[in-house]
Each structure stands twice: as C-alpha cells, then as structure tokens.
Amino acid sequence: MRYLEQSDAEIFNLIRQEEIRQKDKIRLIASENYVSAAVMEATGSVLTNKYSEGYPGKRYYEGQQYIDQVESLAIERAKALFGAEHVNVQPYSGSPANLAVYLAFLQPGDTILGMALPHGGHLTHGAKVSISGKYFQAESYSLDPSTGLLNYDAIREQALACRPKILIAGHSAYPRILDFPKFREIADACGALLLVDMAHFSGLVAGGAHPSPIPYADVVTTTTHKSLRGPRGAMILCRQEHAAAIDKAVFPGLQGGPHNNTTAAIAVALKEASTDAFRQYAAQIVSNARALAETLKERGFNLVTGGTENHLMLIDLTSKGVTGKIAAKALDAAGIVLNYNAVPFDTRKPFDPSGIRLGSAAVTSRGFREEQMVQTGKWIDAIVSDPGNTALQAEIGAAVRDLCAAFPAPGLEQLG
C-alpha cells in the first residue's frame, strides 16, 4: 500500500491498525471471516473503474468484453457449486438481495412471514424498524418457549392463518439446521413462495457440511462473505421460472450498475469453494463450533437451543449475572471479539441485551481446531466470570496474541 501511505497517511495508518487487530485477536463474530489474498486482489483491481449497467450480452455501455466474461464466470461457478438453475451475482449485499426478492413478487402491504428478530431472524425478514416491516404486512414466528427450538407445527398454523405471499426461512442467530422439507410443505399448504436466506450458512452448504435449501426453495439469497469467505457482496439463486422477475428486480428495479470488482472477487471465492480444502474447512467450522459450545456448557453457560449444529452459538448470560454488552466489551479487551446479542424472550433492551453471539468461521480460516476452541472457551469463561478484572484481560490478551501468532490469518501473512 505504498501509494496510499504517500497520498493519505491517516487512512493508511487506520487500515494498518485494523490489519494488526485482525491478526492479533480471536475473531468470533459469526458474520465475519478472512478472505484470501486472491479475493482481496480481485476486490482492489482495475475493475473498480468500469461501469456496466445491465447483464452479460445486454449492457447499456460499451467496453464490456472482459466484464461480461467475469460476470458469466461468477454465474456459472455459482450454478455449478450450488446446483441452482439461475443465479444473479449483482446484489450489493444481503439486505438489497432480500429487498430485490420482495420487489419481484410483492406489492406494498402484502404479507410476509419470517423468523422474529429477537428469536434469531434478520432485520430484512420483517422487523418493524426495517423497510421489510414498514412496506409489507410482516408477521413473525418465534421459538417454542418450552424447547428453545422452532416448532414447525406452530409455524404451519400461523402460515395458514395469515396466508403470506412469501414464507421466509433463514436466520442470523439460530444455531440449528433448518428443516427445509417442512418449510416447503408449509409454503405449499398456504400458497406462499418459499424464500431461504442462507447468508450465514452458505459456505457450509457449499462445503457439504449443511443441507442445501436449493431443492426446496423457490428463491435463495446469500451474502458472499460470512462462511462463504468471499467479498462483501450477495447472490440470488432461483428456479428458472423466476429468473426474469429476479433479474428485473435487481436491475433496473433496485440498483444501477454492479460492482465489477466485487463480481470478480465472488468468482474467485466460488472457485476456492469448489476445492477439497474448502470442504475440509466447512466440516471443521462445524466441529470447532461444537467444541466451543461443549466447553462453555461444561462451565455452566446457557446456550440457546442447548448447543449448535452450524457455525454459531447464542448464549444467554442471565445466569452468569452479567449483560451481553459488559461481557462483549471485557472479552474484546482480552483479545476475543464477538457481539452482544438479544436472546429469545429477552427482557433487556436491544442495545444492552442479555446475550452474546459467537461464530467459528474466521478462526477456522486461520487454522484453529478443537484444541484451540477449547482453550478459547476457557478464556471466555475466565473473563465473563470476572469482567472488571483488567489485569486478567491483559494477561489473557497476551496469551491470545501468542496463540494467533501460531495461526497466521489468511490475507495477512505479510504482517508476520
């Protein structure tokens, strides 16, 4: 980054500090990861300079000879990897991807049914503070208070009562595998289109470590970062019968020209995701999450749903006598980065909730295995048990840096 250092030392120094932070800390935020140097190179390439409204072969600007090939490669790689009939790789991120689906199939005021935000859903699944909850009649299903799990009979009953145009399956903080065949049955029973948002677990699907929603859903959306380990973009995968509606909704319905540098980086990430090494990584994500979950359960932590089947854990800290916000800030000071998070039936405010959310994708990318996850769990327990102990935070922070030094972060190897 010698040019950046010369032209803007302030931004250069901030980026350098962020590189060091990512290198030296255990990153457990479930939506974060490390991309490869190749993905980063594509993201920072000259494709940033090109504007390309439209789709391959049907652009509104000339000079698309190479851009069309880049986007076509991304599309074909996604179709092959996920077994999808049609793929749009232009959405800027996950929220615009979901909004494009709504634009394609809904009118303002139509009913949608998705997982409630405090129970593990996403803002764009109908939260009242989101455009999805303001422009549409948004209904929400929740976890069963007696089991902490989704109750598919209750979801079916609710769907038959409210008759949504779109039934949404997906989450941002639910540690269990969704039953896609049951969601398909419910959608058929109430006449809804089934949308699966697999943003969090698409990398697990690509690597064969999680069931695929593609055979069951009408439309699937995903970000391309998170567990898929690509740039900050998104894709919409759908049945061929919906291809025209989806493409028209993305452009010109919701966006202008795509970010061609991101499209190229998506193509690179999809090629990486087709390898045996990626399949091993996906399986290890799940193993690492289970190892961390078991370590925390043994130490008295209350895991929502009782464990995990994917990459993430949601923990209710009420029994520990500490709020999620206090715990998250204390852990960050000790070099362990995660986010505070609302838990189902939380009585606290969203900005100061009762829980924390953890994910295993980023640490798996840097090579952590079960042994390192167990150690991380022990450190988490020590900090949460004494969140005001700054000396302990410093001691564990030093140990975290030593551990991270033994597992270089992808894309940051040059930092040593």
C-alpha positions as CSV (number, residue, x, y, z in Angstrom):
1,M,0.0,0.0,0.0
2,R,2.9,2.3,-0.7
3,Y,0.7,4.7,-2.8
4,L,-1.9,5.0,-0.1
5,E,0.8,5.7,2.5
6,Q,2.1,8.5,0.4
7,S,-1.2,10.1,-0.5
8,D,-3.3,9.6,2.7
9,A,-1.2,8.7,5.7
10,E,-4.3,8.9,8.0
11,I,-6.3,6.3,6.2
12,F,-3.2,4.2,5.6
13,N,-2.4,4.1,9.4
14,L,-6.0,3.2,10.3
15,I,-6.0,0.3,7.8
16,R,-2.7,-0.8,9.1
17,Q,-4.0,-0.8,12.7
18,E,-7.1,-2.8,11.6
19,E,-4.8,-5.3,9.9
20,I,-2.9,-5.7,13.2
21,R,-6.2,-6.0,15.1
22,Q,-7.4,-8.8,12.8
23,K,-4.0,-10.5,13.1
24,D,-3.7,-10.4,16.9
25,K,-7.3,-11.1,18.0
26,I,-9.6,-14.2,18.1
27,R,-12.4,-13.1,15.9
28,L,-15.7,-14.9,16.8
29,I,-18.2,-12.6,15.2
30,A,-20.4,-15.0,13.3
31,S,-20.8,-12.9,10.2
32,E,-17.0,-12.2,9.8
33,N,-14.2,-14.2,8.1
34,Y,-10.8,-13.8,6.4
35,V,-10.7,-13.7,2.6
36,S,-7.7,-15.0,0.7
37,A,-5.1,-12.7,-0.8
38,A,-6.5,-13.6,-4.3
39,V,-10.0,-12.4,-3.3
40,M,-8.5,-9.2,-1.9
41,E,-6.6,-8.6,-5.1
42,A,-9.7,-9.0,-7.3
43,T,-11.6,-6.7,-5.0
44,G,-8.9,-4.0,-5.4
45,S,-8.5,-4.4,-9.1
46,V,-9.0,-2.1,-12.1
47,L,-12.5,-3.5,-12.4
48,T,-13.4,-0.8,-9.9
49,N,-13.0,1.7,-12.9
50,K,-15.7,0.1,-15.1
51,Y,-19.4,0.8,-15.2
52,S,-21.7,-2.0,-16.5
53,E,-25.5,-1.4,-16.2
54,G,-27.4,-4.5,-17.5
55,Y,-26.4,-8.1,-17.8
56,P,-23.8,-10.0,-19.9
57,G,-24.5,-9.5,-23.5
58,K,-27.2,-6.8,-22.8
59,R,-25.3,-3.8,-21.4
60,Y,-26.1,-0.1,-21.7
61,Y,-22.4,0.8,-22.0
62,E,-19.7,-0.3,-24.4
63,G,-16.3,-1.8,-23.4
64,Q,-17.8,-4.9,-21.7
65,Q,-15.7,-7.6,-23.5
66,Y,-14.0,-8.7,-20.3
67,I,-16.6,-7.7,-17.8
68,D,-19.1,-9.9,-19.4
69,Q,-16.8,-12.8,-19.1
70,V,-16.1,-12.1,-15.5
71,E,-19.8,-12.0,-14.6
72,S,-20.5,-15.0,-16.6
73,L,-17.8,-17.0,-14.8
74,A,-19.2,-16.0,-11.5
75,I,-22.7,-17.0,-12.5
76,E,-21.6,-20.4,-13.9
77,R,-19.4,-21.2,-10.9
78,A,-22.3,-20.4,-8.5
79,K,-24.7,-22.5,-10.5
80,A,-22.3,-25.5,-10.5
81,L,-21.4,-25.1,-6.8
82,F,-24.9,-24.9,-5.5
83,G,-26.9,-26.7,-8.2
84,A,-29.0,-23.7,-9.0
85,E,-31.0,-23.2,-12.2
86,H,-30.4,-19.4,-12.3
87,V,-28.1,-17.0,-10.4
88,N,-27.9,-13.3,-10.1
89,V,-24.5,-12.1,-8.7
90,Q,-25.2,-8.3,-8.8
91,P,-26.8,-7.5,-5.4
92,Y,-24.6,-5.2,-3.4
93,S,-25.2,-7.2,-0.2
94,G,-27.6,-9.4,1.6
95,S,-30.2,-6.8,2.5
96,P,-30.6,-5.5,-1.1
97,A,-30.8,-9.1,-2.2
98,N,-33.8,-9.7,0.0
99,L,-35.4,-6.5,-1.0
100,A,-35.0,-7.4,-4.6
101,V,-36.9,-10.6,-4.0
102,Y,-39.7,-8.6,-2.3
103,L,-39.8,-6.2,-5.3
104,A,-40.0,-9.1,-7.7
105,F,-43.0,-10.8,-6.0
106,L,-44.8,-8.4,-3.7
107,Q,-46.9,-5.3,-3.6
108,P,-46.8,-2.8,-0.7
109,G,-49.0,-4.2,2.1
110,D,-48.6,-7.8,1.1
111,T,-48.0,-10.3,3.9
112,I,-44.6,-11.9,4.6
113,L,-43.8,-14.4,7.4
114,G,-40.3,-14.8,8.8
115,M,-38.4,-15.5,12.0
116,A,-38.7,-12.8,14.6
117,L,-35.6,-10.7,15.0
118,P,-35.2,-11.3,18.8
119,H,-35.5,-15.1,18.2
120,G,-32.7,-15.3,15.6
121,G,-34.2,-13.7,12.4
122,H,-32.8,-10.8,10.4
123,L,-33.9,-7.2,10.1
124,T,-35.0,-7.8,6.5
125,H,-37.3,-10.7,7.4
126,G,-39.9,-8.3,8.6
127,A,-38.6,-6.4,11.6
128,K,-40.7,-3.3,12.2
129,V,-37.7,-1.0,12.1
130,S,-36.7,-2.3,8.6
131,I,-38.2,-1.4,5.3
132,S,-39.4,-5.0,5.1
133,G,-41.6,-4.3,8.2
134,K,-42.7,-0.9,7.0
135,Y,-43.7,-1.6,3.4
136,F,-45.2,-5.0,4.0
137,Q,-47.5,-6.7,6.5
138,A,-44.9,-8.5,8.4
139,E,-45.8,-11.5,10.6
140,S,-43.2,-13.3,12.7
141,Y,-42.8,-16.8,14.0
142,S,-40.8,-17.4,17.2
143,L,-39.0,-20.2,19.1
144,D,-41.0,-22.6,21.2
145,P,-40.5,-21.3,24.8
146,S,-40.6,-24.9,26.1
147,T,-37.9,-26.3,23.8
148,G,-36.0,-23.2,22.6
149,L,-36.4,-24.6,19.0
150,L,-38.6,-23.9,16.0
151,N,-42.0,-25.5,16.2
152,Y,-42.9,-26.3,12.7
153,D,-46.5,-27.3,13.6
154,A,-46.9,-23.8,15.1
155,I,-45.3,-22.2,12.0
156,R,-47.7,-24.1,9.8
157,E,-50.7,-23.0,11.9
158,Q,-49.6,-19.4,11.7
159,A,-48.9,-19.5,8.0
160,L,-52.4,-20.9,7.3
161,A,-53.9,-18.1,9.4
162,C,-52.0,-15.2,7.8
163,R,-51.5,-16.6,4.3
164,P,-48.2,-14.9,3.5
165,K,-47.2,-14.2,-0.1
166,I,-43.6,-15.1,0.9
167,L,-42.6,-17.5,3.7
168,I,-39.0,-16.8,4.8
169,A,-36.7,-19.4,6.2
170,G,-33.3,-18.2,7.4
171,H,-31.6,-16.7,10.4
172,S,-28.8,-14.6,11.8
173,A,-28.7,-16.2,15.2
174,Y,-30.3,-19.7,15.2
175,P,-27.7,-22.4,15.9
176,R,-29.7,-25.3,14.4
177,I,-30.2,-26.7,11.0
178,L,-33.5,-25.6,9.4
179,D,-35.9,-28.3,8.1
180,F,-36.2,-27.2,4.5
181,P,-38.6,-30.0,3.5
182,K,-41.0,-28.9,6.3
183,F,-40.8,-25.3,5.2
184,R,-41.6,-26.4,1.7
185,E,-44.6,-28.3,2.9
186,I,-45.8,-25.2,4.9
187,A,-45.3,-22.9,1.9
188,D,-47.3,-25.2,-0.4
189,A,-50.1,-25.5,2.2
190,C,-50.6,-21.8,2.4
191,G,-49.8,-20.9,-1.2
192,A,-46.6,-19.0,-0.4
193,L,-43.4,-18.6,-2.3
194,L,-40.5,-20.0,-0.2
195,L,-37.5,-17.8,0.3
196,V,-34.5,-19.2,2.1
197,D,-31.9,-16.7,3.3
198,M,-28.7,-18.8,3.7
199,A,-26.4,-15.8,4.2
200,H,-24.9,-17.3,7.4
201,F,-24.5,-20.9,6.3
202,S,-24.0,-20.8,2.5
203,G,-20.3,-21.7,3.0
204,L,-21.4,-24.8,4.9
205,V,-23.8,-25.7,2.1
206,A,-21.0,-25.2,-0.5
207,G,-18.7,-27.4,1.5
208,G,-21.2,-30.2,2.1
209,A,-21.4,-29.5,5.9
210,H,-25.0,-28.4,5.9
211,P,-28.1,-29.5,3.9
212,S,-28.9,-27.4,0.8
213,P,-32.1,-25.4,0.5
214,I,-31.8,-25.3,-3.3
215,P,-34.1,-28.3,-4.0
216,Y,-36.8,-26.9,-1.8
217,A,-36.8,-23.2,-2.1
218,D,-38.3,-21.0,-4.9
219,V,-35.6,-18.4,-4.3
220,V,-32.4,-18.4,-2.1
221,T,-30.4,-15.4,-1.2
222,T,-27.0,-15.3,0.3
223,T,-24.2,-12.9,1.1
224,T,-20.8,-13.9,-0.3
225,H,-18.8,-13.1,2.8
226,K,-19.5,-14.8,6.1
227,S,-18.9,-18.6,5.9
228,L,-18.6,-18.5,2.0
229,R,-15.3,-16.5,2.5
230,G,-15.7,-14.0,-0.3
231,P,-16.1,-10.2,-0.7
232,R,-18.9,-8.1,0.7
233,G,-21.5,-8.9,-1.9
234,A,-24.5,-11.2,-2.5
235,M,-26.2,-13.6,-4.8
236,I,-29.8,-14.6,-5.6
237,L,-30.3,-18.2,-6.7
238,C,-33.7,-19.3,-8.0
239,R,-35.7,-21.6,-10.2
240,Q,-35.6,-20.7,-13.9
241,E,-39.2,-19.7,-13.9
242,H,-38.4,-16.8,-11.6
243,A,-35.2,-15.7,-13.4
244,A,-36.7,-12.8,-15.4
245,A,-38.5,-11.4,-12.4
246,I,-35.4,-11.6,-10.2
247,D,-33.1,-10.0,-12.8
248,K,-35.6,-7.2,-13.5
249,A,-35.9,-6.5,-9.7
250,V,-32.2,-6.3,-9.2
251,F,-31.6,-4.1,-12.3
252,P,-33.3,-1.8,-13.1
253,G,-35.6,-2.2,-10.2
254,L,-33.3,-1.7,-7.2
255,Q,-29.8,-1.0,-8.4
256,G,-27.7,0.6,-11.1
257,G,-24.5,-0.9,-12.3
258,P,-22.9,-3.8,-10.5
259,H,-19.6,-3.5,-8.6
260,N,-17.5,-5.4,-11.1
261,N,-14.5,-5.7,-8.8
262,T,-16.8,-7.4,-6.3
263,T,-18.2,-9.7,-9.0
264,A,-14.7,-10.8,-9.9
265,A,-13.9,-11.5,-6.3
266,I,-17.1,-13.5,-5.9
267,A,-15.9,-15.6,-8.9
268,V,-12.6,-16.2,-7.2
269,A,-14.2,-17.2,-3.9
270,L,-16.6,-19.6,-5.7
271,K,-13.6,-21.3,-7.4
272,E,-12.0,-21.6,-4.0
273,A,-15.2,-23.0,-2.5
274,S,-15.2,-25.8,-5.1
275,T,-12.0,-27.4,-3.7
276,D,-11.4,-30.3,-1.3
277,A,-9.6,-27.8,1.0
278,F,-12.8,-25.8,1.3
279,R,-14.9,-28.8,2.1
280,Q,-12.4,-29.7,4.9
281,Y,-12.7,-26.1,6.1
282,A,-16.5,-26.3,6.2
283,A,-16.5,-29.5,8.1
284,Q,-14.0,-28.1,10.6
285,I,-16.2,-25.0,11.1
286,V,-19.0,-27.2,12.5
287,S,-16.5,-29.3,14.6
288,N,-15.0,-26.2,16.0
289,A,-18.4,-24.7,16.9
290,R,-19.4,-27.9,18.7
291,A,-16.1,-28.0,20.6
292,L,-16.5,-24.4,21.8
293,A,-20.2,-25.0,22.7
294,E,-19.4,-28.1,24.7
295,T,-16.6,-26.3,26.6
296,L,-18.9,-23.4,27.5
297,K,-21.8,-25.8,28.5
298,E,-19.4,-27.6,30.8
299,R,-18.7,-24.3,32.6
300,G,-22.4,-23.5,33.2
301,F,-23.1,-21.3,30.2
302,N,-26.7,-21.3,28.9
303,L,-26.7,-22.0,25.2
304,V,-29.9,-21.1,23.4
305,T,-31.3,-24.4,21.9
306,G,-28.8,-26.3,24.1
307,G,-26.0,-26.4,21.5
308,T,-25.2,-25.9,17.8
309,E,-25.4,-27.7,14.5
310,N,-23.8,-25.0,12.4
311,H,-21.2,-22.3,12.8
312,L,-22.7,-20.2,15.5
313,M,-23.8,-20.2,19.2
314,L,-26.1,-17.9,21.0
315,I,-25.6,-17.6,24.8
316,D,-27.9,-16.2,27.4
317,L,-25.7,-14.7,30.2
318,T,-28.5,-14.0,32.6
319,S,-27.5,-16.9,34.9
320,K,-23.9,-15.5,34.9
321,G,-25.1,-12.2,36.3
322,V,-23.6,-10.1,33.5
323,T,-25.1,-8.4,30.5
324,G,-24.1,-9.2,26.9
325,K,-22.7,-5.7,26.4
326,I,-20.5,-5.8,29.5
327,A,-19.2,-9.3,28.6
328,A,-18.5,-8.4,25.0
329,K,-16.5,-5.3,25.9
330,A,-14.5,-7.2,28.5
331,L,-13.7,-10.0,26.1
332,D,-12.7,-7.5,23.4
333,A,-10.2,-6.0,25.9
334,A,-8.8,-9.6,26.3
335,G,-8.5,-10.1,22.5
336,I,-11.6,-12.1,22.0
337,V,-14.0,-10.4,19.7
338,L,-17.7,-11.2,19.5
339,N,-21.0,-9.3,19.6
340,Y,-23.6,-8.8,22.3
341,N,-27.0,-10.0,21.1
342,A,-30.6,-10.3,22.1
343,V,-31.8,-13.8,23.1
344,P,-35.3,-15.2,22.7
345,F,-37.8,-13.7,25.2
346,D,-35.1,-11.2,26.3
347,T,-36.4,-8.6,28.8
348,R,-33.5,-6.2,28.2
349,K,-33.2,-3.5,25.6
350,P,-31.6,-4.4,22.2
351,F,-28.6,-2.1,22.8
352,D,-27.9,-3.7,26.1
353,P,-29.2,-7.3,25.8
354,S,-28.8,-10.5,27.8
355,G,-26.7,-12.5,25.3
356,I,-23.7,-12.9,23.2
357,R,-23.3,-14.4,19.7
358,L,-20.2,-16.4,18.7
359,G,-19.2,-18.0,15.4
360,S,-16.4,-20.3,14.3
361,A,-15.8,-19.4,10.6
362,A,-13.0,-16.8,10.9
363,V,-10.9,-18.8,13.4
364,T,-11.3,-21.9,11.3
365,S,-10.0,-20.0,8.3
366,R,-6.8,-19.3,10.2
367,G,-6.4,-22.9,11.2
368,F,-7.9,-23.3,14.7
369,R,-9.1,-26.8,15.5
370,E,-10.8,-28.3,18.5
371,E,-7.9,-27.8,20.9
372,Q,-7.8,-24.1,20.2
373,M,-11.5,-23.8,20.6
374,V,-11.4,-25.5,24.0
375,Q,-8.8,-23.1,25.1
376,T,-10.8,-20.1,23.8
377,G,-13.8,-21.4,25.8
378,K,-11.7,-21.5,28.9
379,W,-10.6,-17.9,28.4
380,I,-14.2,-16.8,27.7
381,D,-15.3,-18.4,31.0
382,A,-12.5,-16.6,32.9
383,I,-13.3,-13.2,31.5
384,V,-17.1,-13.5,31.9
385,S,-16.7,-14.7,35.5
386,D,-14.7,-11.5,36.3
387,P,-15.4,-8.9,33.7
388,G,-14.0,-6.0,35.6
389,N,-10.5,-7.6,36.1
390,T,-8.3,-5.6,33.8
391,A,-5.2,-7.4,34.9
392,L,-6.7,-10.7,33.8
393,Q,-7.8,-9.1,30.5
394,A,-4.2,-8.1,29.8
395,E,-2.8,-11.5,30.8
396,I,-5.3,-13.3,28.5
397,G,-4.8,-10.8,25.8
398,A,-1.1,-11.6,25.7
399,A,-1.8,-15.3,25.5
400,V,-4.3,-14.7,22.7
401,R,-1.7,-12.8,20.7
402,D,0.8,-15.7,21.2
403,L,-1.8,-18.2,20.0
404,C,-2.8,-16.1,17.0
405,A,0.9,-15.8,16.0
406,A,1.0,-19.6,15.6
407,F,-2.0,-19.5,13.2
408,P,-1.4,-16.7,10.6
409,A,-4.6,-15.1,9.3
410,P,-5.2,-15.6,5.5
411,G,-4.5,-12.5,3.5
412,L,-2.4,-11.0,6.4
413,E,0.6,-13.3,6.2
414,Q,2.8,-10.3,5.2
415,L,2.4,-8.9,8.7
416,G,4.3,-11.8,10.3
